[in-house]
Amino acid sequence: MLKKDIEQYLKKLAHSNEGQALKEYFEELIGKLTDARSFGGESFEIEGKASIKAVAILEKILRDLELLKRSKKQIKKNIYM
C-alpha cells in the first residue's frame, strides 16, 4: 500500500465514529498503563519503563490522528509578491 493511500485511510478514520472510539480506547489503555498498581513487585522498574514507552507510542498515534483530523489551511498568495 502506498503512503498516500495510508494517509487517506487514516484521514477517513480520524473523521469517523470508529476513530473517536479508537481514541477513547487508547485513552483508557493509557490510563491502565500509567497505573503503578498494575506493575509486579520484582520487575517493577522494567515494567514501568516498558509501560511508559508504550504510552508514548499510543500518544503519538493519537496526536497523528488529531493532526489528520484538522483540515489544512489554504494560504492565499499575494499577487504582488
Helices and strands as residue ranges (DSSP letters): H 3-15, H 17-33, G 36-38, H 44-69
